[in-house]
Amino acid sequence: MRRVVITGIGIYSCLGKNLDEVRDSLFKGKSGIILSQERKEFGYRSGLTGHVEEPDLKNYLSRRQRLGMAEQVKYAYLATLEALEQAKIDQDYIDANEVGILYGNDSCVQPVIEAIDTIREKKDTTLVGSGSIFQSMNCTTTMNLSTIFRLKGVNFTISAACASGSHSIGMGYFLIQQGWQDTIICGGAQELNVYSFGNFDGLGAFSIHESDPASASRPFDRDRDGLIPSGGGATVILESYESAVKRGAPILAEVVGYGFSSNGEHISNPNKDGQIRSLEMALRQGNLTPKDIDYINAHATSTQVGDYFEAQALGETFDGCNTPVSSTKSMTGHECWMAGASEIVYSLLMMQNDFIAPNINFANPDEASEKLNIIAETKEQKLDTILSNSFGFGGTNSTLIIKRFKP
């Protein structure tokens, strides 16, 4: 089995529009959450959201190329440009080699609504526009990016709720490990428009702590009252070790473990046993013990039930290890389909810069989180091995482990 390394990363999120901005936000414990009056006026119970500015790509792409891009594709495009540049992969290399793409995405709400509204009003489907179908399909990100970058390798979308981005990296890891591909663009993208989270809000899943947006996301804290939606795009370039060495590419880290499971029970409520099986599988894959993990980037979204079960799963799996834990969602909110990929980017930035980003707003533990070593303030520490969890509706669980690269 071949070693799988990371040669490039890119990010466009509420913490910043590039790696440097995001690194600084993580270190400072800076929140990217705001109160949106547009959402309140639209009818949302909670107007809290991560703030991500939609980019103008006129200086990057032709009108024809932009025509079929949904909102989240724009974020993913810029993240991918940054990752490819860091990996030293140019268009000539892509044209001469099989480079694949696996990207997490699980909704395209706005273009669907806008298309149906046009048809209802005009009674004429031809007025929808030629780009609408490509914006509306769940594979809009892989469809657009594979065309723009002229990719010739594996090409499909991972749709797995809030574990989508993580599973995309896990599946890319498997394909490269087994020798099917040498290079894959992996990642996750999440739309953030006013249409995209209305049904979540209707479930009462969102925090209503609107008086102080920056303190509203409180993973693991006893007083948490719900998650906050966020979005953007995150890209991770996976490559076989042999390919990276042959190209003289920078090797940022190595992917050493991927665990997955299904809870097999309730469609929205998590359970501890499924999460533990995912954690244990990732550790076995990496030939690691719990004591080998230097830091855990938790899934914890700031919901009562979700954080409680994850704290229990981590408490049992890492019993006696005192492993540092934090949830970057305390700063970003829940980036949903993107989160599993963005949190690998966040984790790698911590590894490169020797610090643990804080679980901000953590003041009072509950009976489960009090057993964890929650890092509430930025901590400078060398990190060699990091584990990242992602869980989603339908009981899908994903765990990734990355390691500081050693030849």
C-alpha positions, 0 to 999 in steps of 0.5 A: 500500500502506498503512502498518501501525502498532502501537497497543497491546501486552500481555504475560503471561509468566514475566518479569511479568504486565504491561508494566511488570514485563516491561520491568524484568525485561528491563532487569535481565536477570532470569530467569523459569525455575524447577525444577518438582518436579511435572514431575520427579515426573511423569516428565520428564527435565528439570524446568526451566520458565518460571514463569507463574502461571495467573490467576483470571478470576472478576473479569473474566468470567462462568462461561459465558465462562470455561467454554471457555477453555483455560489459554493463553486466560487468558494471552492474554485478559489480554494483550489487555485490556492491549493494547486499553487502551493502544491506546485501543480500547473495546468501543463502538469494537469494536462499531461497527467490523470488528476482527479477530483472528489468534493463534498457537497450536499445541497444547491438550494438557491439555483433550484428555487430561482429556476422554479420561481422563474418557471412559475412566473413566466410559464416558460422553461426556456427562460431559466437560462442555460447555466441553471441546470449545472448550478442546480445539480448536487455535483455542481462543484466537481462538474465545474472544477473538472471542466475548468481545470481539464481534469482527467482522473476520478470525478464525482461528488461525495454527498454525506451530510456534514461528513461530506468533506471528510469522506472526500479526503478519506475516499481519495486516500483509499484510491491513492493508497490502492494505486488507482490514482496519483493525485486527487483534488479533495475538499468540501463546499457549502452554500450560505445564501438565505435560502440554504438553511431555512429548513434547518432553522425550522427544526430549532437547530440554530442558536438564538444567542443573537445579542453577541454573535461571536459568543453564540457558538459554544461547543461542549459548553453547558450553556450551548443552545444550538449550531450556527450555519456557515460555509465556504470552500476548502481544498486538500491536494492528496498525492502518492508519496512517489508522485510528490517526490518525483515532482519535487513537491512540498510535502505538508503532511501524511494521511495515515488513517480514515475511519467510517461507520453508520449509526444505523438508528435515528436519522438525525440523532447521533449515537456514541457507539457509531462514533467510537467505531469510526475512531477505532477504525482510523486508529487501526488504519494508522497503526496508532494507539489513542496515546499517539494522538497529540490533538483532536479537532472535534466535530462538536457543533454546539448542539446539546445532544451532538456535543454530549455524545461526541464527548462521551465517545472521545472520553471512552476512546481516549480515557486516561490520555488527557488529549487536547480537544477543541472545536474550531466551529466555536469560531466558524460555526458549522460549515456543514458539507465543507466542514470535514475538509476545512477542519483538515486545513485548520488542523494542518495550519495548527501543525505547521505553526505549532499551536492549538486553536481555542475552543472559544466560549467554553466556560462551563463544562457539562457532565460529559465534556468535563472529562475532556481536556478542552483547550479554551485559549490558544496553546502553543504546542508542537503537534505531530499527529492530529485526529479530526471528526466529522459526523452527519445526519443519517448517522454517517461518521468519518474520522481522519488522522494526519501526521507530520511528514517524516521520510 
